[in-house]
């Protein structure tokens, strides 16, 4: 088995794949909070894990927790790989000024999106703790991207840091011009997310890109996007799987 792990800012997502399985067709998958490593141990029990590939943007503490978990499965260190952005990988050419500064999750998402929609111009949008919007050319060249606070982060920050405002959660927008404070925050935050995506999309000349949407908050944003899009779950894990397979 190969174990793919996406350690994000909020959750740890994972997938187990048999060594000869098709990319993206997993034996099992799931997620856990940063503190619930026992859940991970239970999910991976009775499996012979021969290789682990991890995208970790959650910091060294989470990396250490994962390493301790791997000890319980007798996985040797040389079978564990922490995926990082690089200048070129799996058909994606990274045009960041300093390629290694690109987040491993964003790079893996680009690899996954290129694998799923090979040879197409893409706008890869991930709606999580942060919202990232990245432009990928049809030949696999990553041009660059945008980062803004995610929908929940934006709403919570406004509610917590502004006097007398209630704590809100990202839910459906009932109207653009709301008649109460909570709905007004939700409407404003959703409009900011959608506006950034639409603006990025409008900057792409012909042919227009395919919009690829992923992330935990994607289903909140999706109903308000005016363009066609493809929703793809676990885009980071898909990219890690393509990396393991050595696709180009």
Phi, psi and omega in degrees: 000145169250138182250124179251133184228131173245097179268098183266187183289338184246317185225163172253115178255148186212161174212142174251131181230141174289151190301331183253015184281159177291145179304128179088353176258100191256148178294318176199162179204167180178194180206164179207159174285168181298333184265354187256059180290337177298325177297321178294316180301318180294319183293329184263001183295152179065018177245140175267103184264118184258340180210141178232132174233128189233133163256118184234114174245012185265359176102172186291330180298317178293320178301318179294319178299318180294318179300319178296322177296320180296329179301326181290344181253008178055041178271119182293153182300326182286354176261001183249124182235123174269109185292136178225154175294146178216181185292323179209137181197133174050039176087359178256125177256121189269113181263017172301145180305319172236096190309323184287349179278348175291135181300141181299328179291320178294319181294317178296322178297321178296318178298316180296318180294320179294321178297316183290323184234060187300136175078010179249152173282131189231147165245110187261114184245124177241120183255096180228218175304320166246155172257125178243141182229111189236140183256125181236124179286164182297332180274006178093007179279122175274115185279327184145185184198187180234147174229131174220163178303141178292171184301309180294319179299316181297312182294316181294319179300317180294318182291319185283323189265000179245128184302138173071001177275143181284159171285130183237160176238149181293115177225187181292141176280128180274325179201159181291310181259094187282156180254016174211159190295317182298312179293329178294321177295314180299314180298316180296317182291318177297319180296323178294318178297308182297319181299319179295318180294315181296319179297315179299319180297322183289343181278352181270123178281175180300141356283147180295146183282160167279130178272124180247122187245131181213174176106160186296333181260006184301323184290341174283322185279324189308316185297343186255002178280130182278343182262163173292149179210162174244120177274126181231117178284150172053050182295326178296314179297323177298319178295320177297321179295318178295324177297315180299320182286346178071034180289158178230000000 
